[in-house]
Amino acid sequence: KASLATSQIADTDENMSIDDGVSVCSNISNGKSVYDDFEDGANVDANMGMSSDDLELKLDTSIVDTRNKDLKTRETALRTLQTLFSKKYMYDMIVNRKETITEQLLACLKKAGDIEGRLTLNVIALFMIQLGIQDEDLYQQFHDTLLTILRDDTKPISMRASCAHAIGITNYIAGDDILNTYELMKSLENIFSKSYLTEDGTTVVVSNALQQLHIACLSSWGLLMTAMTDNRAHDLLKLYLIKIPDLIESNDPELRNVAGETIAVMYEIARDLNSEKNDVRVFPSRWNIAGVDASIEKTSDMLNERRCVVPQTTIVNVVRAG
């Protein structure tokens, strides 16, 4: 879980010029990490070689500095925390400070502007990855605040995009209530559904910033799809295997890529359900109407035209299956 989740919050420079909507595949190919340097320009590799006592001191100092009244001091502290959490496994140090870190991160969010908010949300996601445990109580401490930010149209769009990643990762790792996860998926879909095709089949034109929010929500939605129970997954597949392919028609290449990844994941889940339920079909009927060979060709052409990152073997297998 941790490796998949971490890749979703990569790809930004130390000045927080964040491309919040990048897909997992795009992150891997990009090869750039958000956590390259401390704010003071110190060498990361050198700092990561310091002793446990020095790391603990750095951690404690940063936690204290997140309470500082000066915005730049808080931002520097948050950048240091995200560097520490991304470069070093610090479970023993973090678990003993879990309540303090949680309290301080929530306090930062309450007064955060765009940059501080995105930094805090990145740290929350990394904090949960570091803990790596299912903890519904801890998740609930973050849930209401994160969901409020996600739904708030008055918040900066880039901050909401970071929030979409953070709440998805946090729920995936720590959440234990499947109904809560299901409701969160509906909230995420309510946002990225604005990129579905219109009733007359035309694509929707939105701003680049809003497109990044839609990408972030779809990315987290796809992650949470893998955590669904069989019955819930079955219901979601029947509903969204018809809708998600609309996003392949988007003019935005990143949204097309994330949509392709999501479709591939959904079909893999559907194939598993089919094999477990004696081939009870959950694939939408529109994939059967033209015959297997024609369907494979049509689907492959559509995805190739839109340059979606979906393995061709997956396309062939899922169309033959349904």
GITAKA-V267911 format. One record per backbone hydrogen bond with DSSP energy under -0.5 kcal/mol. CO is the residue of the C=O (numbers start at 1). NH is the residue of the N-H. If there is no record, write none. Layout:
co->{CO,CO}
nh->{NH,NH}
This chain:
co->{1,2,3,4,5,6,7,11,13,16,18,19,23,24,25,26,27,32,33,38,42,43,44,45,46,47,51,52,53,54,55,56,57,58,59,60,61,62,63,64,65,70,71,72,73,74,75,76,77,78,79,80,81,82,83,84,88,90,91,92,94,95,97,98,99,100,101,102,103,104,105,106,107,108,109,113,114,115,116,117,118,119,120,121,122,123,124,125,126,127,128,133,135,136,137,138,139,139,140,142,143,144,145,146,147,148,149,151,152,156,157,158,159,160,161,162,163,164,165,166,167,168,169,170,170,171,174,176,177,178,179,180,181,182,183,184,185,186,187,188,188,189,191,192,193,198,202,204,207,208,209,210,211,212,213,214,215,216,217,218,219,220,221,222,223,224,225,229,230,231,232,233,234,235,236,237,240,243,244,245,246,247,251,252,253,254,255,256,257,258,259,260,261,262,263,264,265,266,267,268,269,270,271,272,273,274,275,279,284,285,285,288,291,292,293,294,295,296,297,298,299,300,301,302,303,304,308,311,311,312,313,314,315,316,317,318}
nh->{5,6,7,8,8,9,10,19,16,18,20,22,27,28,29,30,31,11,36,41,38,47,48,49,49,50,55,56,57,58,59,60,61,62,63,64,65,66,66,67,68,74,75,76,77,78,79,80,81,82,83,84,85,86,87,88,90,94,95,96,97,98,101,102,103,104,105,106,107,108,109,110,111,111,112,117,118,119,120,121,122,123,124,125,126,127,128,129,130,131,132,135,139,140,141,142,142,143,144,146,147,148,149,150,151,152,152,153,155,160,161,162,163,164,165,166,167,168,169,170,171,172,173,174,175,175,135,178,181,182,183,184,185,186,187,188,189,190,191,191,192,193,194,195,196,201,198,206,211,212,213,214,215,216,217,218,219,220,221,222,223,224,225,226,226,227,228,233,234,235,236,237,238,239,240,241,244,246,247,248,249,250,253,256,257,258,259,260,261,262,263,264,265,266,267,268,269,270,271,272,273,274,275,276,277,279,278,281,287,288,289,291,295,296,297,298,299,300,301,302,303,304,305,306,308,307,310,314,315,316,317,318,319,320,321,322}
